Amino acid sequence: MFTLFLKTELKNIEAHKQSYAVQKQKADMVVKKAQSQCAELMGEPSVLAAIVAAGAFKGATSPNAAQQRKSALTSIAKTGLFNLFH
């Protein structure tokens, strides 16, 4: 009787392991898809132009324009480097 319960529990464990493996594989696929979609989105010229325009507007309307200009140029450079090496 004890081995009967043990066998059913071992079967349950195997079923859960397989379910976990399937879920992990699906999650990995979704993460890769999301990463590629984000990379494609950030690489579009219209998105980069919008980022530059938003930074220029923010820099033009802020009281500390030099600091805003420096941070905007840094973020543009980072975006360009990440797209280059990604």
C-alpha positions in Angstrom: 0.0 0.0 0.0 2.9 2.4 0.8 4.5 1.7 -2.6 1.2 2.6 -4.3 1.2 6.0 -2.7 4.8 6.4 -3.5 4.4 5.6 -7.2 1.5 8.0 -7.5 3.5 10.8 -5.8 6.5 10.1 -8.1 4.2 10.3 -11.1 2.9 13.6 -9.8 6.4 14.9 -9.4 7.4 13.9 -12.9 4.2 15.6 -14.3 5.0 18.8 -12.4 8.6 18.7 -13.7 7.4 18.4 -17.2 4.9 21.2 -16.7 7.6 23.4 -15.3 9.9 22.7 -18.2 7.2 23.7 -20.7 6.4 26.9 -18.8 10.1 27.8 -18.6 10.6 27.2 -22.3 7.5 29.4 -23.1 8.7 32.1 -20.8 12.2 32.1 -22.4 10.6 32.4 -25.8 8.4 35.3 -24.7 11.4 37.1 -23.2 13.4 36.7 -26.4 10.5 37.9 -28.5 10.1 41.0 -26.2 13.8 41.8 -26.4 13.8 41.6 -30.2 10.7 43.8 -30.4 12.2 46.4 -28.1 15.4 46.4 -30.1 13.5 46.8 -33.3 11.4 49.6 -31.8 14.4 51.5 -30.5 16.2 51.1 -33.8 13.6 52.9 -35.8 14.6 56.4 -36.9 11.2 57.9 -36.0 11.6 56.7 -32.4 15.1 58.1 -32.2 13.9 61.4 -33.6 11.1 61.6 -31.1 13.5 60.9 -28.2 15.8 63.7 -29.5 12.8 66.1 -30.0 11.5 65.4 -26.5 15.0 66.0 -25.0 15.4 69.2 -27.0 12.0 70.4 -25.7 12.8 69.5 -22.2 16.2 71.2 -22.4 14.7 74.4 -23.9 12.0 74.8 -21.3 14.1 74.0 -18.2 16.0 76.6 -16.1 19.2 74.5 -16.1 19.7 74.1 -19.9 23.4 73.2 -19.8 22.8 70.2 -17.5 19.7 69.1 -19.5 21.7 69.3 -22.8 24.5 67.2 -21.3 22.1 64.5 -20.1 20.3 64.5 -23.4 23.5 64.1 -25.4 24.6 61.3 -23.0 21.3 59.4 -23.4 21.5 59.8 -27.2 25.1 58.4 -27.2 24.1 55.5 -24.9 21.2 54.6 -27.2 23.4 54.7 -30.2 26.1 52.6 -28.6 23.6 50.0 -27.3 22.1 49.7 -30.8 25.5 49.4 -32.3 26.7 46.6 -29.9 23.4 44.8 -29.4 
